[in-house]
Amino acid sequence: MALLGRVFLVRGRGPRRFFSYGTQMLYQNNEAFQSKFFPPLQKAMLPPNSFQGKVAFITGGGTGLGKGMTALLSSLGAQCVIASRNIDVLKDTAEQISSQTGNKVHAIQCDVRNPEMVQKTVLELIKVAGHPAIVINNAAGNFISPTERLSANAWKTITDIVLNGTAYVTLEIGKQLIKAQKGAAFLAITTIYAESGSGFVVPSASAKAGVEAMNKVPLAVLTQLEHLRKIWSTEFRAVGWELWKNLRTLPLSFVVIMLLGSMGQSLDLTVERKYLFQGNSTV
């Protein structure tokens, strides 16, 4: 664990330990001088009803970033359908967000590793809400482990969820959209080490690199069909691309802490993604 326990020098403040020993929580300093320039976002930067009349499908929508994106999309008028393996968590999240936004959120149990289950989920999605205009492949799995300690099952579990699950959902919904002569924006949640690689998360890095490659290949083919919009792939970015070009060699957690002085919140990462769907534009 070479990266853990690394010390950075912050001008005028002496050394700061950003990682504690082992796999403990990252060090967080909310009083860092940089944080005043990057206050956490507390509301959406889009006008009300920006997604009125649109259907959004979010995998892994019961918790974490998926829940945050669902909540914001729903607050902006979208009819959201969330999916994951734990139906109890899904139902609780759907009820919570529905009560907060006044828009119905549907919950469908789905294990994205199972192509037959994905097919049934997509058919149910279309039945209860219609064809999605927004598809977010957010379901993921990961754990920290030295590469030499990985078992075949550990590798398969991560790649099945991240890479195969994203492929199954994208292909199944894409086929239904083509059949219905409709379009949608696809978003895949990846991370900076998908390109740079990283120790201790090799299955995740490999799978997410595959997701990025997959999203580029269908783009070259599917953009020949006018009714299909661009397929998106995005990284966890809290700052502009120019800064990332200089900082991308560092682990993301270091960069977030260095620039923001905090670990960030779900809403910080969620608001950024809403612009990818706005106006059906491309990047």
N, C-alpha and C positions, 0 to 999 in steps of 0.2 A: 504494500500500500504506500507507494512512494509519494503520491500526491497528498495523502492525508497528513495533517500536522504541518503543512508548509506555512512559513511565515512571510508576510508581505510587509514592506515598509510603506507607511502612509505619511506623506509630508507633514511635518509639524506634530505628528501624533505618535511617533515611535512605531515599533513593530506590532502587527496585529495578527493573531492566529485565526485563520479563516476555517480551518478544519481541526476538529478535536481528534483525540486518539481513536484509532479503529474506525468503526462505521457509525460513530455517534453523530448527532445533529450538527450541521454547519454552524459556525459561529455567526451571529447576526448582531450588527451594531446599528441601531436605528438613529444614532446621534452622529453618524459620520458626516463630515462636512459636505460630501457630494449630495446627500439625500435631500437637501433643501432645494436643489435644482430639479429633482425628479420626484415630486410628491405623488403618492399613489392615487390612481384614478378612482373616483367614487361614483361616477355616473357614465352612461353611454355618450359617445361623441357623435351620435347620429340622431336625426329628428325622430319623433314618435311615429310609429307605424311604418318604419322603413321597410319592414318585411311583411307587411300586411298582405294576406292572401297567399303567402308562400309556405310550403311544407318543408321542414328541416328534419333530417334523419341523423341522429348522433349515436354512434356506438360508444360503449363505455360511458353512457350519459348519466349514470346513477350517482357518481361521485367525482370529486376533483375537478379537473379542467373541463371534462365533459359536462358536468353539472353546471359549472359556471357559464359555459357557452350556451347551454340550453336555457338557463335563466335569462340571459341577456337577449337571446333571439326571441324568446317568448315575450319578454317585456317590450320588444319592438314590433310585435304583431304576428310573428311566425307561429304556425301550428307545428309543434315539435313532437317527434316520435323518438323515444330513447330506447336503447336496447343494451342488454348485458346478461350475464349468466344468473345473477342474483335478483330474482323477481321481487322479493320483499323490499330490497333497497330501492329498486326501480319504482315501485309503487309509491313508496314514501316520498321519493324525490319528485315524482310526477304530481302527487297531491300537494306537496309543499309549493312547488313552482306555480301550479295552476291557481292556488289560492292567493299567491302573491301578485300574479300578473293578470288574472282573469281570463287567460287563454288556456284551453284544454291541452294538456300534455299527455300523450299516450305512452304506455309502457308495454314493451314486448320482450319476452324472455328469449335470448339468443346467445348461443356459443358460437362465435365467429370462426372457430376452428372446424366446425361441422358444416360442410357445404350444403347438405340437405336442409339443415336447420336454417341456414342463411336464406335459402330459396323460399322456404315457408314464411320466414320473417318478412321478406320483401313483398310477398304476395299479401300478407296481412297488413303491412304498411300501406300499400296501395288501396287496400279495401277500406281501412279506417280513416285514412287521411288524403289519399290521392298520391300521384307521382311526386316525388320530392324535387324541389328546386335547389336544395342544398343538401349535400351529403358530407358528413364529417367522419372520417375514419380515425376515431380517437382511441378505440380499444387497444390496450397494450399490456405487456407484462415485462417485468425486469427484476433482477436481483443482483447483488454485488457478490462476485466470486472470482478468485484467481482462476485463470483460464485452465490450468492443468488439473483443477479439481472438478471441472464440469463433467457431468455424466451425459450420456446420449439423450436421456429423457429430459434433462435440464435444457439442453440445446433445442430439442424438438419442441418443448413447451413454449419457449419464447418465440421461436420462428413461426410456429403454427399460429400464434395469436397475432403477432405484429405483421408478418409478411403474408402468410397464407390468408389470414382473416381479412386483411385489407384487400387482397386480390379477390376473394370470394364475394365480398360486399360490392366492390367496384364493378366486377364483371356482371353480377346478377342484376344490379340496378341499371347498369349501362344497357344491358340487353332489353330490359323492360322499357327504358326510355326510347331506345331506337324503335321498338315495336310501336310505341305510342306517338312517335314523331315529336318528342318533347326534349327539352334540354335541362341541364342541371350543372351546378358548380360543385366540384369535388375538392375536398380539402383533406390532406393527409398530415397528421401531426408527426413530425420527425424531430430530430435534435442535431446539434452541431457536430457531435461525434460520429454521425452517419457518414460524414465526409472525411473527417480527420482520423477516425478510429480512436479507441481508448481502451486501456486495460480495465479489467474487472467487470466490464459490461460488453464483452465480445459478442455474445449472441444478439443482444439488443442492437449494437452498432451494425452488425452484419445484416440483420433483418430490416432495419430502418434504411440502410443504404439500398437494399433491394426495393423498398417501397418508393424511394426517390427515383430509382432507375425505372421502375414499373410505371410511375406517373409520367415519365418523359416519353416512354415508348408509345403508350396508347395515344398520347397527345399528337404525335406525328401522324398517326393513322386517323384518329377520330375527328381531327379538325377538318378533314376532308368532307365531313358530314355537317352541313350548316346548322342542323338542329341540335348539335352537341357543342357545348361551350368548353372552354379550356379546363383541363384537370389541374388542380392546384397541388403544390407541395410546399410546405412552409416549415420553418424552423422556429424554435423558441427565441424570438428576437425582441428585445426590449428597447433597442436603440437602432439608429440608421445603419444601412449597409456599409457605408464608408467606414464607420467605426469598427464594424464586424470584420472587415477585411484585414484590419490591423490587429484585432484581438482574438480572432477565431482560433488561434493555436492554443489558447488557454481553455481549460475546462469552463463550461458555461457558468457554473456556480461562482467561480472566481470573478468572472466578468460582471455578473449581476451585482455581486457585493461591492466590487470596486467602483462601479458606476453609480449604483443606486444607494449604496449604503444599507441595503436591506435585501431580504430574500424575495421580495415581491409578493403579490397576492394573485389569486385566481383572476380577479377582474382585470388586473394589469395586462395579463396575457390574452384574456378573452376579448377585450375591446378591439385590440389590434386585428383580430381575425374577421371581425364583422365587415371591415372594409373590403375584404377579398370578394365578398358576395354582393356588395353594393353596386348597382347599376350594371351588373353583368360585365364589368370591365375585365381586362386581362393585364397581367404583369409579366 
